[in-house]
Amino acid sequence: LLLMDNRLFPTTSVVATGVEAAAADAVDVNDSQFVENDDGDYDSHDDAAAAAAEEVDDGIWDYLDPRVAYDEDTMQHIKSGLSDGMLVKLKYPFQLDFAERVSRLVRSSDRQWELIEHYNANGTNHRYHVLTAEDDAATFGFLHDMFAHPETRALMSALSGYDCQGEVASTIKWYQPDDYTNPFNNPDDSVTMIWDLTTRWGNRFGGYFIWSDAWVRYGIIASRFNSVSMFSANSPSLHSISPVQSRSNGHKRFLVSITYASLEQNPHRSTPTVLQSVEERFETERNPPAKLPRREVHTIQLDPTSSELDQEDECANADLLHDGADGTATTATTANTTNNSTSTDFQVKQNASVLDYLNPQLFEYMKESGKEKIQQVLASDGLVIIRNAFQKDFADFVWSTMNNKTCQWDAAQVQNPTGFRSDKSWDPDCGPNAHSFNQSKSIFQHPDTKKFVGELVQRNTDGEAIARGSKFKINDYTGPHNDSLDYRVLTFLWYLCKDWNPEWGGALVYGSALPEKAYVHASYNTMALFSVGLYSSHLVTTISPHSAGNQRMAIGGWYTSSIESITAKTIDDPLEDLYATRVQRRNITAFGAEYLKSLPIGAIKNKDRRQKIFDIVQLVQAENERPKGDPTMITL
């Protein structure tokens, strides 16, 4: 670390003096300069901004809490975290009186805000409010000057090891209901700092800061007044702000985003929302950190194909699907209400599995080491994407059963205190087409399908196979989660959204993948597969208002291990051999890990074997239980 005016590593007496000074300078939160109104905002007197501005005539040093600024261990931890590509979380880094004053200025009813929204092809959309340029410059020039002060830049350079002497951008943001920022990274900036100025915020209001590379529970960070999240350019992780909920009832989510760039033009400089290769980013810079995300995204691109079923009979004027009298699902047309599809006659085979309707090119691919590649990616907690996964006429048939006026969808809203939230519509009641839809889903539940999937994921899939239709409407999304519940071993998602524009959102973001590969945009007849585990964190980005009239539909679900296969194991079984390797232990579900822990290991008479089984069970718990901390972040 750089020694700057002896303020980074002062003596113990200086630290004590600094704390005492902070206490002496603290102001009453009911400062007479501000009067809280009925909306919880503040009406400020004319001299409020001037009073705050007069105080800020130096860099960030004078306003950091001395317990942060003058503590050697804290500063070393910050530097270590930023250098290793971690998220550094600081609780109460700024002096309370300063944070309160800035917060009151931001919340003042005098402020003028404007909506900023951006939608682009890579899906890194955002929608939030910022101060008008005139209001921002007139009221908060002092704050921007503080973050851009030479001493502040020197501190950021010292802590991160990056040049922070270039452009400094500080933006005050207000996230109103339905505002959000989709996951993105900052390849062009040396350091990013987010200062939370939100007060009286409830966890159920949303607006979480999300660090995608973390284990899902630790990566969802609730709003805390006067807290800071920092990360450097060598962090490969995506980050985002989850949508603010309408139930926030007038409570306001404020933050200040500050980014520092190098003095010399970054050779990869483009736009802040471009997802860029980590390898490219470090091509002309120092080596990337040793701990990078290790999850692979493997895409299999197939050409569209149709089955050889008889398609001679056509009923171009039929508006609805119908079920054949013999129980065979048929369709006379794949036309939807927008009349942009062709008319075909299609029949779903009785007792069919996915093997009957997968694209034949997939089997050809699997013959030439493709199967081993899929197994390797799934075994390493990666994501497998198959484009044009099913025969086109079958995909069109299933799409038409779901995209039909007769279908009634059940809205599903799930939320828990940890920040997970899901807004979407579940399995439709397709009325006269119900049999067609259910028969289409049944191919995912066929015994041959479960056997085929089990071979790919190399885990036991003898339990229930769950397949559901889903539809996301405007402002719907799903927060970060890993699907690691009970008996689940593999998640599948089959997208059935025609002509979907990536700018409309609805992308699957696989959090532990490299940033430039994390986004999987919803596209017609595309299948996504991943093995369920602690680190299979993923989310679905918010659907844009510009998608009106277009349907983001899919069929998704899980393959599971049966409870019988899990509980059949006893201490008399050769557990030390069954679970000796990581690949073998991957077959254990969340429920299976709990079951193994409950076995009476102490009853094993052979001392050596008892210790081996005990070690195996401990290893299983370490690989399946929630970690006590996350290696991608540090909290101070």
C-alpha positions in Angstrom: 0.0 0.0 0.0 1.1 3.5 -0.7 1.9 5.7 2.4 0.1 9.0 1.8 0.7 11.7 4.4 1.1 9.0 7.0 -2.7 8.6 7.0 -3.1 5.1 5.8 -1.0 3.6 8.7 -1.1 6.0 11.6 -0.1 5.2 15.2 -2.6 3.7 17.6 -3.0 7.1 19.3 -4.0 8.7 16.0 -6.7 6.0 15.6 -8.1 6.7 19.0 -8.0 10.4 18.3 -9.8 9.9 15.1 -12.6 8.0 16.7 -13.0 10.6 19.4 -13.1 13.3 16.8 -15.8 11.5 14.9 -17.9 11.2 18.0 -17.4 14.9 18.8 -18.4 16.0 15.3 -21.5 13.8 15.0 -24.7 15.8 14.4 -28.2 15.1 15.4 -30.1 13.2 12.7 -32.9 15.7 13.2 -30.7 18.5 11.9 -32.7 21.7 11.7 -31.6 22.3 8.1 -34.0 19.5 7.0 -37.6 19.0 7.8 -39.2 15.6 7.1 -42.5 15.9 5.3 -45.5 13.5 5.2 -44.0 11.4 2.4 -40.8 10.6 4.3 -38.8 13.0 2.1 -37.1 16.1 3.3 -37.9 19.7 2.5 -34.5 21.6 2.7 -33.9 25.2 3.4 -32.0 27.1 0.7 -28.7 26.9 2.5 -28.8 23.1 2.9 -26.8 22.3 -0.2 -24.4 25.1 0.4 -23.8 24.0 4.0 -23.0 20.5 2.8 -20.8 21.7 0.0 -18.8 23.9 2.3 -17.8 20.9 4.4 -16.4 19.0 1.4 -13.2 20.7 0.4 -11.0 17.7 0.5 -10.8 14.1 -0.7 -12.6 11.1 0.7 -10.2 10.9 3.7 -12.0 13.5 5.8 -15.3 11.7 5.6 -14.4 8.0 6.0 -15.0 6.6 9.5 -11.6 6.5 11.3 -12.2 2.9 12.2 -12.0 2.2 8.4 -9.5 4.8 7.2 -7.0 4.5 10.0 -7.1 0.7 10.6 -4.2 -1.1 9.0 -5.8 -4.5 9.0 -9.0 -3.2 7.4 -7.0 -1.5 4.6 -4.9 -4.6 4.0 -8.1 -6.7 3.8 -9.6 -4.3 1.2 -6.5 -4.4 -0.9 -6.3 -8.2 -0.7 -9.9 -8.6 -1.7 -9.7 -6.2 -4.6 -6.5 -7.7 -5.9 -8.0 -11.2 -5.8 -11.1 -10.2 -7.8 -13.4 -10.4 -4.8 -16.4 -8.2 -3.8 -15.4 -6.1 -0.7 -18.4 -5.2 1.5 -17.9 -2.3 4.0 -20.4 -1.6 6.7 -20.7 2.1 7.6 -17.5 3.3 5.9 -18.5 6.9 6.0 -19.0 9.0 9.1 -22.6 8.9 10.1 -23.2 12.7 10.0 -21.9 13.0 6.5 -23.9 10.0 5.2 -27.0 11.4 6.8 -26.5 14.8 5.2 -26.0 13.4 1.8 -29.0 11.1 2.2 -31.3 13.9 3.2 -30.2 16.0 0.2 -30.9 13.1 -2.1 -34.3 12.5 -0.6 -35.3 16.1 -0.6 -38.7 16.8 -2.3 -36.9 19.6 -4.3 -35.0 17.0 -6.4 -35.8 16.6 -10.1 -35.5 13.1 -11.5 -35.6 11.6 -15.0 -36.0 8.0 -16.2 -33.0 6.3 -17.8 -33.7 3.0 -19.6 -31.6 1.1 -22.0 -32.3 -2.2 -23.9 -29.7 -3.8 -26.0 -29.1 -7.1 -27.9 -26.8 -8.6 -25.3 -29.6 -8.4 -22.7 -27.8 -6.2 -20.2 -30.8 -3.9 -19.8 -31.4 -1.4 -17.1 -34.1 1.0 -15.9 -33.7 3.5 -13.1 -33.9 7.3 -12.4 -31.2 9.8 -12.1 -31.1 13.5 -11.2 -31.5 16.0 -14.0 -28.1 17.4 -15.1 -29.0 20.8 -13.8 -30.1 19.6 -10.4 -27.2 17.2 -10.1 -24.6 19.8 -10.9 -26.1 22.5 -8.7 -26.7 20.4 -5.6 -24.2 17.5 -5.7 -21.1 19.0 -7.3 -19.4 18.8 -4.0 -20.0 15.0 -3.8 -18.7 14.4 -7.3 -15.6 16.6 -6.5 -14.9 14.5 -3.4 -14.9 11.2 -5.4 -12.8 12.7 -8.1 -10.4 14.4 -5.7 -6.7 13.5 -6.3 -6.4 12.0 -2.8 -9.4 9.8 -3.4 -8.0 8.6 -6.8 -4.6 7.9 -5.1 -6.4 5.9 -2.4 -8.3 3.8 -5.0 -5.1 3.2 -7.0 -3.3 2.1 -3.8 -6.0 -0.3 -2.7 -6.7 -1.9 -6.1 -3.3 -1.8 -7.7 -4.9 -0.3 -10.8 -4.5 3.2 -12.3 -7.5 5.2 -11.1 -6.2 8.6 -12.4 -8.5 8.8 -15.4 -12.2 9.5 -15.8 -14.3 9.3 -12.6 -18.0 8.8 -13.1 -20.4 9.2 -10.1 -24.1 8.8 -10.6 -26.9 9.2 -8.0 -29.6 6.7 -8.8 -33.2 6.2 -7.5 -34.7 2.7 -8.1 -38.5 3.1 -8.2 -41.0 0.2 -8.5 -40.1 -2.0 -11.5 -36.7 -0.4 -11.9 -33.7 -2.7 -12.1 -30.3 -3.4 -13.6 -29.7 -6.7 -15.3 -26.4 -8.5 -14.6 -23.3 -6.9 -16.3 -19.6 -6.4 -15.6 -17.3 -3.4 -15.8 -14.5 -4.4 -18.1 -13.6 -0.7 -18.8 -13.2 0.5 -15.2 -10.4 0.0 -12.8 -12.6 0.1 -9.6 -16.3 0.3 -9.0 -17.8 1.5 -5.7 -21.5 1.5 -4.8 -22.6 3.5 -1.8 -26.0 2.7 -0.4 -28.0 5.7 0.8 -31.3 3.9 1.3 -33.1 4.3 4.6 -36.1 2.4 6.2 -35.9 -0.4 3.5 -37.6 -3.8 3.9 -36.2 -7.0 2.5 -39.5 -7.7 0.9 -39.2 -4.5 -1.2 -36.5 -6.1 -3.6 -33.8 -3.9 -4.9 -31.0 -6.3 -3.8 -27.4 -5.9 -5.0 -26.6 -9.3 -6.5 -23.1 -10.7 -6.9 -23.5 -13.5 -9.4 -20.4 -15.6 -8.8 -21.1 -16.1 -5.1 -23.0 -19.0 -3.5 -26.6 -17.9 -4.0 -27.4 -17.0 -0.4 -24.3 -14.8 0.1 -24.6 -13.2 -3.3 -28.0 -11.6 -2.6 -27.1 -8.5 -0.6 -29.9 -6.6 1.1 -29.9 -2.8 1.2 -28.1 -1.3 4.2 -27.8 2.4 4.8 -24.2 3.7 4.6 -22.7 0.5 3.3 -20.3 0.2 0.3 -19.7 -2.6 -2.2 -16.4 -2.4 -4.0 -14.7 -4.5 -6.7 -11.9 -4.1 -9.2 -11.5 -4.6 -12.9 -10.0 -8.0 -12.4 -13.3 -9.3 -11.0 -15.0 -11.5 -13.5 -18.3 -11.5 -11.7 -21.5 -10.1 -13.0 -23.5 -7.8 -10.7 -27.0 -6.4 -10.8 -29.8 -4.7 -8.9 -33.0 -6.9 -8.6 -36.3 -5.2 -9.5 -37.9 -3.0 -6.8 -41.4 -4.2 -5.8 -44.6 -2.2 -5.9 -45.1 -3.1 -2.2 -42.2 -0.7 -1.3 -45.1 1.7 -0.7 -43.2 5.0 -1.2 -39.9 3.8 0.4 -37.1 4.8 -1.8 -34.0 2.9 -3.0 -31.1 5.3 -3.4 -27.5 4.6 -4.2 -24.4 6.4 -5.6 -22.4 4.5 -8.2 -18.8 5.5 -8.7 -16.4 4.2 -11.3 -12.7 4.9 -11.7 -10.9 4.5 -15.0 -7.2 4.5 -15.9 -5.6 7.7 -17.2 -4.6 6.0 -20.5 -7.4 4.9 -22.8 -8.2 1.3 -22.1 -7.6 -0.6 -25.4 -10.9 -2.5 -24.9 -12.9 0.6 -24.0 -16.4 0.3 -25.5 -19.6 0.8 -23.5 -20.3 -0.1 -19.8 -22.8 -2.8 -20.7 -20.7 -4.8 -23.1 -19.8 -8.2 -21.8 -16.2 -8.8 -22.5 -13.8 -11.8 -22.4 -11.8 -11.9 -19.2 -8.9 -13.3 -21.1 -9.0 -10.4 -23.6 -9.3 -7.9 -20.7 -6.0 -9.1 -19.3 -4.2 -9.4 -22.6 -2.3 -6.1 -22.1 -2.7 -5.9 -18.3 -1.4 -7.8 -15.3 -2.3 -11.5 -14.9 -5.9 -12.3 -13.9 -6.5 -13.6 -10.4 -6.0 -17.3 -9.8 -9.6 -17.9 -8.8 -11.8 -17.4 -11.9 -15.2 -18.9 -12.5 -14.7 -22.5 -13.7 -18.1 -23.2 -15.1 -18.3 -23.9 -18.8 -21.1 -23.0 -21.2 -21.1 -25.5 -24.0 -23.3 -24.8 -27.0 -24.4 -27.4 -29.6 -25.7 -25.8 -32.8 -28.0 -28.1 -34.8 -29.8 -27.4 -38.0 -33.7 -27.4 -38.0 -35.2 -30.8 -38.9 -38.7 -32.2 -39.2 -39.9 -35.7 -38.5 -41.1 -38.0 -41.3 -44.7 -38.2 -40.1 -47.5 -37.8 -42.7 -48.3 -34.1 -43.1 -50.5 -34.3 -46.2 -53.7 -33.2 -44.6 -54.0 -29.5 -43.9 -56.7 -27.4 -42.3 -55.5 -23.9 -42.9 -58.6 -22.3 -41.5 -58.7 -24.1 -38.1 -58.1 -21.8 -35.2 -57.9 -24.3 -32.3 -56.1 -27.5 -31.6 -58.1 -30.6 -30.9 -57.4 -34.1 -29.6 -58.0 -37.1 -31.8 -60.8 -39.5 -31.0 -58.3 -42.3 -30.5 -56.4 -40.4 -27.9 -53.6 -39.4 -30.2 -52.8 -35.7 -29.9 -53.2 -33.9 -33.3 -53.2 -30.4 -34.6 -54.7 -29.1 -37.8 -52.7 -25.8 -37.6 -49.9 -24.2 -35.8 -51.4 -20.8 -36.5 -51.6 -18.4 -33.6 -53.5 -15.2 -33.1 -50.9 -13.3 -35.1 -51.2 -15.7 -38.1 -47.4 -16.1 -38.6 -47.1 -19.8 -38.7 -47.8 -22.6 -41.2 -50.6 -25.2 -41.3 -49.7 -28.8 -40.6 -51.3 -32.0 -39.4 -49.2 -33.5 -36.7 -49.7 -36.5 -34.4 -47.8 -37.3 -31.2 -46.9 -40.9 -30.9 -48.4 -42.9 -28.1 -46.0 -43.7 -25.2 -43.3 -41.5 -26.8 -40.1 -40.4 -25.2 -37.7 -37.5 -26.0 -35.7 -40.1 -28.1 -38.6 -40.0 -30.6 -38.5 -36.2 -31.1 -35.0 -35.0 -30.5 -33.2 -33.6 -33.5 -31.5 -36.6 -35.1 -28.3 -34.5 -35.6 -27.9 -34.6 -31.8 -27.4 -38.4 -31.9 -24.9 -38.0 -34.7 -23.0 -35.4 -32.6 -23.0 -37.7 -29.6 -21.4 -40.6 -31.5 -18.3 -38.5 -32.2 -17.2 -37.9 -28.6 -20.1 -35.5 -28.2 -21.7 -37.6 -25.4 -18.5 -37.5 -23.4 -18.3 -33.7 -23.8 -21.8 -33.2 -22.5 -21.0 -35.5 -19.6 -17.9 -33.6 -18.8 -19.6 -30.2 -18.8 -22.5 -31.3 -16.6 -20.1 -33.1 -14.2 -18.1 -29.8 -13.8 -21.3 -27.9 -13.0 -21.4 -26.3 -16.4 -24.3 -25.4 -18.7 -25.2 -27.3 -21.9 -27.2 -25.4 -24.6 -28.7 -27.3 -27.6 -30.0 -25.1 -30.4 -32.8 -26.6 -32.5 -33.0 -29.4 -29.9 -36.2 -31.0 -31.2 -37.7 -31.8 -34.5 -39.3 -28.6 -35.8 -42.8 -30.0 -36.4 -42.9 -31.3 -32.8 -41.7 -28.0 -31.4 -44.3 -26.1 -33.5 -47.0 -28.5 -32.2 -46.1 -27.9 -28.6 -45.8 -24.2 -29.1 -49.2 -24.0 -30.7 -50.8 -25.8 -27.7 -49.4 -23.2 -25.3 -49.8 -20.1 -27.5 -53.5 -20.4 -27.8 -56.5 -18.3 -26.7 -58.0 -21.3 -24.9 -55.1 -21.6 -22.4 -55.6 -20.2 -19.0 -52.4 -19.6 -17.0 -52.0 -19.5 -13.3 -50.0 -16.6 -12.0 -47.2 -17.7 -9.6 -45.4 -15.4 -7.3 -42.8 -16.7 -4.9 -40.7 -14.6 -2.5 -38.6 -15.4 0.5 -36.6 -13.3 3.0 -33.2 -14.1 1.3 -34.1 -12.1 -1.8 -35.3 -14.9 -4.1 -38.4 -13.9 -6.0 -40.2 -15.4 -9.0 -43.0 -13.8 -11.0 -44.3 -15.9 -13.8 -47.3 -18.0 -14.9 -47.3 -21.8 -14.5 -48.8 -24.7 -16.2 -51.7 -23.6 -18.4 -55.1 -25.2 -18.5 -55.4 -25.5 -22.2 -59.1 -26.4 -22.3 -59.9 -28.5 -25.4 -56.1 -28.8 -26.0 -55.3 -30.1 -22.5 -54.6 -33.6 -23.7 -52.3 -32.4 -26.4 -50.3 -30.3 -24.0 -50.1 -33.0 -21.3 -49.1 -35.7 -23.8 -46.4 -33.4 -25.1 -45.0 -33.0 -21.6 -45.2 -36.7 -20.9 -42.2 -37.4 -23.2 -40.0 -35.8 -20.6 -41.3 -38.2 -18.0 -41.0 -41.5 -20.0 -38.7 -44.1 -18.5 -36.5 -44.1 -21.6 -36.1 -40.3 -21.2 -35.1 -40.7 -17.6 -32.5 -43.3 -18.5 -31.1 -41.2 -21.3 -30.8 -38.1 -19.1 -29.3 -40.2 -16.3 -26.5 -41.3 -18.7 -25.7 -37.7 -19.6 -25.7 -36.3 -16.1 -24.1 -39.5 -14.6 -26.5 -39.3 -11.7 -29.4 -41.4 -10.5 -32.6 -40.2 -12.2 -35.0 -43.0 -11.1 -37.3 -40.6 -9.3 -40.1 -38.3 -10.4 -39.6 -36.3 -13.6 -41.3 -32.9 -13.3 -42.2 -30.9 -16.5 -44.2 -27.6 -16.4 -45.1 -25.0 -18.8 -44.1 -21.4 -18.0 -44.9 -17.9 -19.4 -43.2 -14.7 -18.4 -45.1 -11.4 -19.0 -44.0 -7.8 -18.7 -41.9 -7.1 -15.5 -41.8 -10.9 -14.7 -38.4 -12.3 -13.6 -36.8 -14.9 -11.4 -34.2 -14.0 -8.8 -31.0 -16.0 -8.2 -31.5 -19.6 -7.0 -29.7 -22.9 -7.5 -32.6 -25.5 -7.6 -30.8 -27.5 -5.0 -33.8 -28.9 -3.2 -34.7 -32.4 -1.9 -34.1 -35.0 -4.7 -33.3 -32.9 -7.7 -30.3 -33.8 -9.9 -30.8 -32.1 -13.2 -32.7 -29.0 -14.4 -33.9 -28.6 -18.0 -35.4 -25.6 -19.9 -36.9 -25.9 -23.3 -37.6 -22.4 -24.8 -40.7 -22.1 -27.1 -40.7 -18.3 -27.8 -40.9 -17.5 -31.5 -39.2 -14.4 -32.9 -38.0 -13.4 -29.4 -35.8 -10.3 -29.3 -33.0 -10.4 -26.7 -33.6 -6.8 -26.0 -36.9 -7.8 -24.4 -35.1 -9.6 -21.5 -36.1 -13.1 -20.3 -32.6 -14.4 -20.6 -31.2 -17.2 -18.5 -28.1 -16.0 -16.7 -25.9 -18.7 -15.4 -24.1 -16.9 -12.6 -20.9 -18.9 -12.2 -20.0 -18.8 -15.9 -17.6 -16.4 -17.4 -19.4 -13.0 -18.0 -19.3 -13.1 -21.8 -21.0 -16.6 -21.8 -23.3 -16.2 -18.9 -26.3 -14.9 -20.9 -28.4 -17.5 -22.6 -31.1 -15.7 -24.6 -34.5 -17.2 -25.0 -34.7 -18.5 -28.5 -37.1 -20.9 -30.2 -36.5 -24.6 -29.7 -33.5 -24.2 -27.6 -32.7 -26.6 -24.7 -30.6 -25.7 -21.6 -29.4 -28.4 -19.2 -27.4 -28.2 -15.9 -26.6 -30.5 -13.0 -28.2 -29.3 -9.8 -25.8 -28.3 -6.9 -24.9 -25.6 -4.5 -23.2 -23.5 -7.2 -25.7 -23.9 -10.0 -27.0 -20.4 -9.4 -29.1 -18.9 -12.2 -31.7 -16.2 -12.7 -34.1 -15.0 -15.4 -33.8 -11.3 -16.4 -36.8 -8.9 -16.3 -39.2 -8.8 -19.2 -39.2 -5.4 -20.9 -42.4 -3.4 -21.6 -41.3 -3.4 -25.2 -42.2 -7.1 -25.5 -45.9 -6.4 -25.4 -47.8 -9.0 -27.4 -44.9 -11.5 -27.5 -44.8 -14.6 -25.4 -41.7 -15.8 -23.5 -42.8 -19.4 -23.1 -40.9 -22.6 -22.1 -41.3 -26.0 -20.7 -39.0 -26.7 -17.8 -38.5 -29.0 -14.8 -36.3 -31.4 -13.0 -35.1 -35.0 -12.9 -34.8 -36.5 -9.4 -33.5 -39.4 -7.5 -36.2 -41.6 -5.8 -36.3 -41.5 -2.1 -36.1 -45.3 -2.0 -32.7 -45.3 -3.8 -31.5 -42.7 -1.3 -32.7 -44.3 1.9 -31.7 -47.8 0.8 -28.1 -47.2 1.9 -27.1 -48.4 5.3 -23.8 -48.6 7.3 -23.5 -52.2 6.1 -23.1 -51.0 2.5 -19.6 -50.2 1.3 -20.1 -46.5 1.5 -16.3 -45.9 1.5 -16.2 -47.4 -2.0 -19.6 -46.0 -3.3 -18.6 -42.4 -2.5 -14.8 -42.5 -2.8 -14.6 -40.0 -5.7 -16.1 -36.6 -6.4 -18.0 -38.0 -9.4 -19.5 -40.7 -7.2 -20.5 -38.1 -4.5 -22.1 -35.9 -7.1 -24.9 -38.5 -7.2 -25.9 -37.4 -3.7 -28.9 -35.0 -3.6 -29.5 -32.4 -0.9 -31.8 -34.9 0.8 -29.2 -37.6 0.4 -26.6 -35.6 2.2 -28.9 -35.1 5.2 -29.8 -38.8 5.2 -26.1 -39.9 5.3 -25.5 -37.6 8.2 -28.3 -39.4 10.1 -26.7 -42.8 9.7 -25.5 -44.5 13.0 -21.9 -44.4 12.1 -20.9 -44.9 15.8 -22.4 -48.4 15.6 -19.7 -49.6 13.2 -17.5 -51.9 15.2 -14.3 -51.8 13.0 -12.5 -48.7 14.1 -10.7 -48.1 10.8 -13.8 -48.5 8.8 -15.8 -46.3 11.1 -13.3 -43.5 10.6 -13.4 -43.9 6.8 -17.2 -43.7 6.8 -17.1 -40.7 9.1 -14.6 -39.0 6.8 -16.7 -39.7 3.8 -19.8 -38.3 5.5 -17.9 -35.2 6.5 -16.7 -34.7 3.0 -20.3 -35.1 1.6 -21.5 -32.4 4.1 -18.7 -30.1 3.0 -19.6 -30.5 -0.6 -23.4 -30.2 -0.2 -24.0 -28.0 2.8 -24.2 -24.2 2.8 -20.7 -22.8 3.2 -19.9 -20.7 6.2 -18.5 -17.9 4.0 -18.0 -17.2 0.3 -14.6 -17.2 -1.4 -15.7 -14.5 -3.8 -16.4 -11.8 -1.3 -15.2 -10.3 2.0 -17.2 -8.4 4.5 -15.6 -5.8 6.8 
